[in-house]
Amino acid sequence: MKHEIPYKIYLSENELPTTWYNVRADMKNKPAPLLNPATMQPITAADLAPVFCDELIKQELDDNTPYFEIPEEIRDFYKMYRPSPLVRAYCLEEKLKTPAKIYYKFEGNNTSGSHKLNSAIAQAYYAKKQGLRGVTTETGAGQWGTALSMACAYLGLDCRVYMVKCSYEQKPFRREVMRTYGASVTPSPSETTSVGRKILAEFPGTTGSLGCAISEAVEAATSTEGYRYVLGSVLNQVLLHQSIIGIEAKTALDKYDVKPDIIIGCAGGGSNLGGLISPFMREKLRGEADYRFIAVEPASCPSFTRGRFAYDFCDTGMICPMAKMYTLGSGFIPSSIHAGGLRYHGMSSILSQLYDDGLMEARSVKQTEVFEAAEMFARVEGILPAPESSHAIRAAIDEALLCRETGEEKTILFGLTGTGYFDMKAYEQYNDGKMTDYIPTDEDLARGFASLPKM
């Protein structure tokens, strides 16, 4: 079979983006500002200085600068694994007997196994440039912790990771990759911080959450001289760094005059989805083109589809700034699903505002449906996808099957954020028929919403 477009579209090293794109610059309705929980006033650079690196604070608070230059040192690091390939899923199309054309941007072609390295190296670079000794962070499934440990090893920084307890136990090999790169890894909540001890006293036996781990990591950073906290998703700065995904994808598609009709990404905190859609959203915001954007989240942690658009704490310990976002409440403790990277109670303020403005869609999917799609994809495309990425695969397959029913020849682009080779326990559970679907009841959600601050 002769293909008019290659299986894989590679950009040259010379086509590596030199700038990150800040979608806030083109948003008519800017994301609501972070609030200082003590004063309930918009956060200032001085408020954030004990927590984040100085340059990252500037990026976080800048709503108007459209492009930020990528430092040469970061571009040199990117060249080890970027530009990443854009793949035409011919085999999946044939399997589905669909007239749809399916593309995916593959971010798993680096040792960390995911897109997280794009922001990890940037945040570690700015910490090193500031003269810091090390950084602290949280991680869910472990992709972010793995990426950050790699970046810190490269730059000679200490890295302290608080890993959500259920993932720490479910994914021991990813934990060991972090330790191999020199990071210390602590299951969260732990007895090593005051907020961890408080959470354990209130919820004995808890499997933890990203909100818990964030609280511990922030406390550790602010109480240790020469350290700052870094985060792998949710924040504006992270979506800025991840825009390299979408910029590369659009450049590759433009080479063949391909315009996607539907762009799909999994959504936990919003880093990969925000990065993938950024240059396409720019065109939509400016009235230059139109696209359907679909955020896919787990039914067990449905921030978009069942959450509230409100100011909330970004962490369970309620010590971080407050963000206006779609949230289930910082007190919501999600079930221990295998897509640990999608277990955050809230969503990026940028994506939340775009969704509230009707510029994006969202849907939730069950865990067993996700792994059904993952195995189909693995068998025909030859890549074992991460559970998080497989949420996007599920929606892409569903849209392609709808095209088969209607006869429409739509073009679908989705983000394949990483590989699932450290997630074999999850695949084992699915293959043994032991995987279950948990969907929170209205009562479960009500307990989370009860933790929302009274504004």
C-alpha positions as CSV (number, residue, x, y, z in Angstrom):
1,M,0.0,0.0,0.0
2,K,1.5,3.4,-1.1
3,H,1.0,6.2,1.4
4,E,0.8,9.8,0.3
5,I,2.1,10.8,3.8
6,P,4.9,9.0,5.6
7,Y,4.2,6.9,8.6
8,K,6.4,9.2,10.6
9,I,6.9,12.9,9.9
10,Y,10.2,14.0,11.4
11,L,11.4,17.6,11.6
12,S,15.0,18.4,11.3
13,E,17.2,19.6,14.2
14,N,17.2,23.0,12.5
15,E,13.4,23.1,12.8
16,L,13.4,22.7,16.6
17,P,11.3,25.6,17.9
18,T,13.3,28.5,19.4
19,T,10.4,29.9,21.4
20,W,7.6,28.7,23.6
21,Y,4.1,30.1,23.0
22,N,2.0,31.7,25.8
23,V,-1.7,31.1,24.8
24,R,-2.8,33.6,27.5
25,A,-1.6,36.5,25.3
26,D,-4.4,35.7,22.8
27,M,-7.1,34.9,25.3
28,K,-9.9,37.5,25.4
29,N,-10.9,36.2,28.9
30,K,-7.6,35.8,30.8
31,P,-7.4,33.1,33.5
32,A,-8.3,34.5,36.9
33,P,-5.2,35.4,38.9
34,L,-3.8,33.2,41.6
35,L,-4.8,34.4,45.1
36,N,-2.8,34.7,48.3
37,P,-4.8,32.5,50.7
38,A,-3.8,34.8,53.6
39,T,-5.0,38.0,52.0
40,M,-7.4,36.8,49.3
41,Q,-5.6,39.3,47.0
42,P,-4.0,38.5,43.6
43,I,-0.6,36.8,44.2
44,T,2.5,38.9,43.7
45,A,6.0,37.9,42.7
46,A,7.2,38.6,46.2
47,D,4.5,36.2,47.5
48,L,5.8,33.4,45.3
49,A,9.6,34.1,45.7
50,P,10.0,31.6,48.6
51,V,8.3,28.9,46.6
52,F,9.3,29.2,42.9
53,C,12.4,30.2,41.0
54,D,12.5,33.9,40.0
55,E,12.4,33.4,36.2
56,L,9.6,30.9,36.5
57,I,7.6,33.4,38.6
58,K,7.9,35.9,35.7
59,Q,6.6,33.3,33.3
60,E,3.8,32.3,35.6
61,L,2.4,35.8,36.0
62,D,2.8,37.1,32.5
63,D,-0.5,37.1,30.7
64,N,0.6,39.3,27.7
65,T,3.9,38.2,26.3
66,P,3.1,35.8,23.4
67,Y,6.5,34.2,22.9
68,F,9.4,33.4,25.3
69,E,12.8,32.6,23.9
70,I,14.0,29.1,24.7
71,P,17.5,29.4,26.2
72,E,20.3,27.8,24.1
73,E,21.2,25.4,26.9
74,I,17.7,24.1,27.0
75,R,17.5,23.8,23.2
76,D,20.8,21.8,23.3
77,F,19.2,19.4,25.9
78,Y,16.0,19.1,23.7
79,K,18.1,18.0,20.8
80,M,18.8,14.7,22.6
81,Y,15.2,13.7,21.9
82,R,13.5,16.4,20.0
83,P,11.9,17.1,17.6
84,S,9.7,14.2,18.4
85,P,7.9,12.3,15.7
86,L,4.4,12.9,14.4
87,V,2.9,9.5,13.3
88,R,0.1,8.7,10.9
89,A,-1.7,5.8,12.5
90,Y,-2.4,3.9,9.2
91,C,-2.6,0.5,11.0
92,L,-5.1,1.8,13.5
93,E,-7.2,3.4,10.7
94,E,-7.2,0.0,8.8
95,K,-8.1,-1.9,12.0
96,L,-11.1,0.4,12.6
97,K,-12.2,0.5,8.9
98,T,-12.7,4.2,9.3
99,P,-12.4,7.0,6.7
100,A,-10.9,9.2,9.4
101,K,-7.2,10.1,9.2
102,I,-5.5,9.6,12.5
103,Y,-2.3,11.2,13.7
104,Y,-0.5,11.2,17.0
105,K,2.3,13.2,18.4
106,F,4.6,10.7,20.2
107,E,6.4,12.1,23.3
108,G,7.7,8.8,24.7
109,N,11.0,8.7,22.8
110,N,13.2,9.7,25.8
111,T,14.4,7.8,28.8
112,S,11.8,9.4,31.1
113,G,9.2,7.9,28.8
114,S,6.9,11.0,28.6
115,H,6.4,14.6,27.6
116,K,7.3,15.7,31.2
117,L,11.0,16.2,30.3
118,N,10.1,19.3,28.2
119,S,9.3,21.3,31.4
120,A,11.5,19.4,33.8
121,I,14.7,20.6,32.0
122,A,13.4,24.1,31.8
123,Q,12.5,24.4,35.5
124,A,15.8,22.7,36.6
125,Y,17.8,25.0,34.3
126,Y,16.3,28.2,35.9
127,A,16.9,26.7,39.4
128,K,20.5,26.1,38.5
129,K,20.9,29.5,37.0
130,Q,19.6,31.1,40.2
131,G,22.3,29.3,42.2
132,L,20.0,26.9,44.1
133,R,21.1,23.6,45.6
134,G,18.1,21.6,44.7
135,V,14.3,21.3,44.1
136,T,11.4,19.4,45.6
137,T,8.3,18.1,43.8
138,E,5.5,15.7,43.8
139,T,4.7,12.9,41.3
140,G,1.7,10.8,40.7
141,A,2.4,7.9,38.3
142,G,6.0,8.9,38.4
143,Q,6.6,10.3,34.9
144,W,7.2,13.8,36.2
145,G,9.4,12.6,39.0
146,T,11.4,10.5,36.6
147,A,11.8,13.5,34.2
148,L,12.8,15.9,36.9
149,S,15.4,13.4,38.4
150,M,16.9,13.2,34.9
151,A,17.1,16.9,34.5
152,C,18.5,17.5,37.9
153,A,21.2,14.8,37.4
154,Y,22.2,16.5,34.1
155,L,22.5,19.9,35.8
156,G,23.9,18.6,39.2
157,L,21.0,19.6,41.4
158,D,19.6,17.7,44.3
159,C,16.0,16.3,43.7
160,R,13.5,15.3,46.4
161,V,10.3,13.7,45.2
162,Y,7.1,13.0,47.1
163,M,5.4,10.2,45.3
164,V,1.7,9.5,45.8
165,K,1.6,6.4,48.0
166,C,-0.6,4.2,45.8
167,S,1.7,4.9,42.8
168,Y,4.8,4.3,45.0
169,E,3.5,0.9,45.7
170,Q,2.0,0.1,42.2
171,K,5.0,1.3,40.2
172,P,8.2,0.3,42.0
173,F,10.3,0.3,38.8
174,R,9.6,4.0,38.0
175,R,10.5,4.8,41.6
176,E,13.8,3.0,41.0
177,V,14.5,4.9,37.8
178,M,14.2,8.1,39.9
179,R,16.6,6.7,42.5
180,T,19.0,5.6,39.8
181,Y,19.2,9.3,38.6
182,G,20.0,10.3,42.2
183,A,16.6,11.5,43.5
184,S,15.2,10.7,46.9
185,V,11.7,9.3,46.8
186,T,9.3,9.5,49.7
187,P,5.8,7.9,49.6
188,S,3.1,10.6,50.4
189,P,1.6,11.3,52.7
190,S,4.6,10.7,55.0
191,E,5.8,11.4,58.5
192,T,8.6,13.6,57.3
193,T,6.5,16.8,57.1
194,S,4.0,18.4,59.4
195,V,1.3,18.5,56.7
196,G,1.9,14.8,56.0
197,R,1.5,13.9,59.6
198,K,-1.7,16.0,59.8
199,I,-3.2,14.2,56.7
200,L,-2.3,10.8,58.1
201,A,-3.9,11.6,61.4
202,E,-7.1,12.7,59.7
203,F,-7.1,10.0,57.0
204,P,-5.3,6.9,58.5
205,G,-4.5,4.4,55.8
206,T,-5.0,6.9,52.9
207,T,-3.4,6.0,49.6
208,G,-2.6,9.7,49.1
209,S,-3.3,12.1,46.3
210,L,-1.4,14.6,44.2
211,G,-2.8,17.4,46.4
212,C,-1.3,15.7,49.5
213,A,2.1,15.3,47.8
214,I,2.1,18.9,46.6
215,S,1.6,20.1,50.2
216,E,4.6,18.0,51.4
217,A,6.9,19.1,48.6
218,V,6.1,22.8,49.1
219,E,6.7,22.5,52.9
220,A,10.0,20.7,52.3
221,A,11.1,23.4,49.8
222,T,10.1,26.4,51.9
223,S,11.7,25.0,55.0
224,T,15.1,24.1,53.4
225,E,17.6,26.8,52.5
226,G,18.6,26.8,48.8
227,Y,15.6,24.9,47.6
228,R,12.5,25.7,45.6
229,Y,9.4,23.8,44.6
230,V,8.7,22.8,41.0
231,L,5.5,21.4,39.5
232,G,4.9,19.1,36.5
233,S,1.4,20.3,35.5
234,V,-1.4,22.8,36.1
235,L,0.7,25.9,36.3
236,N,0.9,28.5,33.5
237,Q,4.6,28.1,33.2
238,V,4.3,24.4,32.6
239,L,1.8,24.8,29.8
240,L,4.2,27.4,28.3
241,H,7.1,24.9,28.2
242,Q,4.9,22.2,26.8
243,S,3.8,24.3,23.9
244,I,6.8,22.9,22.1
245,I,4.6,19.8,21.5
246,G,1.9,21.6,19.6
247,I,4.4,23.9,17.8
248,E,6.2,20.9,16.4
249,A,3.0,19.0,15.6
250,K,1.6,22.0,13.7
251,T,4.9,22.5,11.8
252,A,4.9,18.9,10.7
253,L,1.2,18.9,9.6
254,D,1.7,22.2,7.7
255,K,4.5,20.5,5.7
256,Y,1.8,18.3,4.1
257,D,-1.0,20.8,4.2
258,V,-2.9,18.8,6.8
259,K,-5.4,20.5,9.0
260,P,-6.8,18.5,11.9
261,D,-10.6,18.7,12.6
262,I,-10.4,17.2,16.1
263,I,-7.5,17.5,18.6
264,I,-7.6,15.2,21.6
265,G,-5.5,15.0,24.8
266,C,-5.8,13.3,28.1
267,A,-6.4,15.7,31.0
268,G,-5.2,15.5,34.6
269,G,-3.7,18.8,35.4
270,G,-3.5,19.9,31.8
271,S,0.2,20.0,30.8
272,N,0.2,17.8,27.7
273,L,-3.3,18.9,26.5
274,G,-2.4,22.5,26.9
275,G,0.9,22.1,25.1
276,L,-0.6,20.1,22.2
277,I,-3.5,22.5,21.5
278,S,-1.6,25.8,22.0
279,P,-0.8,26.9,18.4
280,F,-4.1,25.6,17.1
281,M,-6.0,27.4,19.9
282,R,-4.1,30.5,18.9
283,E,-5.7,30.4,15.5
284,K,-9.1,29.7,17.0
285,L,-8.8,32.6,19.4
286,R,-7.7,34.9,16.6
287,G,-10.5,33.8,14.3
288,E,-8.0,32.3,11.7
289,A,-9.2,28.7,11.9
290,D,-11.6,26.4,13.8
291,Y,-10.9,23.2,15.6
292,R,-12.7,20.8,18.0
293,F,-10.6,20.3,21.1
294,I,-11.5,17.4,23.4
295,A,-10.1,16.9,26.9
296,V,-10.4,13.3,28.2
297,E,-10.3,12.6,31.9
298,P,-10.9,9.5,34.0
299,A,-14.5,8.9,35.2
300,S,-13.0,8.4,38.7
301,C,-11.6,11.9,38.9
302,P,-13.9,14.0,36.7
303,S,-12.7,17.6,37.3
304,F,-14.1,19.0,34.1
305,T,-17.2,17.0,33.6
306,R,-18.5,17.0,37.2
307,G,-16.4,19.6,38.9
308,R,-17.1,23.2,39.8
309,F,-15.4,26.3,38.3
310,A,-14.3,28.0,41.5
311,Y,-11.4,29.2,43.5
312,D,-9.7,26.3,45.3
313,F,-6.5,25.4,47.0
314,C,-4.0,23.7,44.7
315,D,-3.1,21.3,47.5
316,T,-4.7,19.2,50.2
317,G,-2.8,21.0,53.0
318,M,-4.2,24.3,51.9
319,I,-0.8,26.1,52.0
320,C,-0.4,26.8,48.3
321,P,-1.9,29.8,46.4
322,M,-5.6,29.5,45.4
323,A,-6.5,29.1,41.7
324,K,-9.7,29.5,39.9
325,M,-10.2,26.2,38.1
326,Y,-12.5,23.3,37.5
327,T,-12.1,21.3,40.7
328,L,-13.5,18.5,42.8
329,G,-12.2,20.2,45.9
330,S,-8.8,20.0,47.5
331,G,-10.1,17.5,50.0
332,F,-11.2,15.1,47.3
333,I,-9.2,11.8,47.5
334,P,-9.6,9.9,44.2
335,S,-9.6,6.2,43.9
336,S,-6.2,4.5,43.2
337,I,-6.7,4.1,39.5
338,H,-3.7,3.1,37.4
339,A,-3.6,6.4,35.5
340,G,-1.9,8.0,38.5
341,G,-1.0,11.1,36.5
342,L,-4.7,12.0,36.1
343,R,-5.6,11.9,39.7
344,Y,-5.4,15.6,40.5
345,H,-8.4,17.3,42.0
346,G,-8.3,20.3,39.7
347,M,-7.4,21.5,36.2
348,S,-5.1,24.2,34.7
349,S,-6.6,27.7,35.1
350,I,-5.9,28.3,31.4
351,L,-7.8,25.2,30.2
352,S,-10.5,25.8,32.8
353,Q,-11.1,29.3,31.3
354,L,-11.1,28.0,27.8
355,Y,-13.5,25.2,28.7
356,D,-15.8,27.6,30.5
357,D,-15.8,29.9,27.5
358,G,-17.0,27.0,25.3
359,L,-13.7,26.8,23.3
360,M,-13.1,23.1,24.4
361,E,-15.1,20.0,25.1
362,A,-14.5,17.4,27.8
363,R,-15.5,13.8,28.4
364,S,-14.8,11.2,31.0
365,V,-14.1,7.5,30.3
366,K,-14.0,4.4,32.4
367,Q,-10.7,2.6,33.3
368,T,-11.6,-0.7,31.6
369,E,-12.6,1.1,28.4
370,V,-9.3,2.9,28.5
371,F,-7.3,-0.3,28.7
372,E,-9.4,-1.9,26.0
373,A,-8.3,1.0,23.7
374,A,-4.7,0.7,24.9
375,E,-4.4,-2.9,24.0
376,M,-6.0,-2.4,20.6
377,F,-3.5,0.4,19.9
378,A,-0.5,-1.6,21.1
379,R,-1.4,-4.6,18.9
380,V,-1.7,-2.5,15.7
381,E,0.7,0.4,16.2
382,G,3.5,-1.4,18.1
383,I,3.7,1.0,21.1
384,L,2.6,0.1,24.6
385,P,0.9,3.4,25.7
386,A,0.9,4.8,29.2
387,P,-2.5,4.6,31.0
388,E,-2.8,8.4,30.9
389,S,-2.2,8.6,27.2
390,S,-4.7,5.8,26.6
391,H,-7.5,8.1,27.6
392,A,-6.8,10.1,24.5
393,I,-6.5,6.9,22.4
394,R,-10.0,5.9,23.7
395,A,-11.5,9.2,22.5
396,A,-9.7,9.1,19.2
397,I,-11.0,5.6,18.5
398,D,-14.5,6.6,19.4
399,E,-14.4,9.6,17.1
400,A,-12.9,7.4,14.3
401,L,-15.7,4.9,14.7
402,L,-18.3,7.7,14.5
403,C,-16.7,8.7,11.2
404,R,-17.2,5.1,10.0
405,E,-20.9,5.3,10.9
406,T,-21.4,8.7,9.2
407,G,-18.9,8.4,6.4
408,E,-17.2,11.6,7.3
409,E,-13.5,11.9,6.5
410,K,-12.3,13.8,9.5
411,T,-8.7,14.3,10.5
412,I,-7.9,13.5,14.1
413,L,-4.8,14.4,16.1
414,F,-4.1,13.1,19.6
415,G,-1.3,13.3,22.0
416,L,0.5,10.1,22.9
417,T,2.2,11.4,26.0
418,G,4.3,8.4,26.9
419,T,4.9,4.7,27.2
420,G,3.5,2.2,29.6
421,Y,6.4,-0.2,30.1
422,F,6.5,0.6,33.9
423,D,2.7,0.1,34.1
424,M,2.6,-3.7,33.6
425,K,0.8,-4.3,36.9
426,A,-2.1,-2.3,35.4
427,Y,-2.1,-4.4,32.2
428,E,-1.9,-7.6,34.2
429,Q,-5.0,-6.6,36.2
430,Y,-6.8,-5.8,33.0
431,N,-5.7,-9.0,31.2
432,D,-6.7,-11.1,34.3
433,G,-10.2,-9.5,34.4
434,K,-9.6,-8.0,37.8
435,M,-9.7,-4.4,36.8
436,T,-12.8,-2.5,38.0
437,D,-14.4,0.8,37.3
438,Y,-14.9,3.3,40.1
439,I,-17.1,6.3,39.5
440,P,-17.6,8.6,42.5
441,T,-21.1,9.1,43.8
442,D,-22.7,12.5,44.2
443,E,-22.0,12.0,47.9
444,D,-18.3,11.4,47.3
445,L,-18.1,14.6,45.3
446,A,-20.1,16.5,47.9
447,R,-17.4,15.7,50.5
448,G,-14.8,17.2,48.2
449,F,-16.9,20.3,47.4
450,A,-17.3,20.8,51.1
451,S,-13.6,21.6,51.2
452,L,-13.9,24.5,48.8
453,P,-13.0,27.8,50.4
454,K,-15.9,30.2,51.2
455,M,-15.3,33.2,49.0
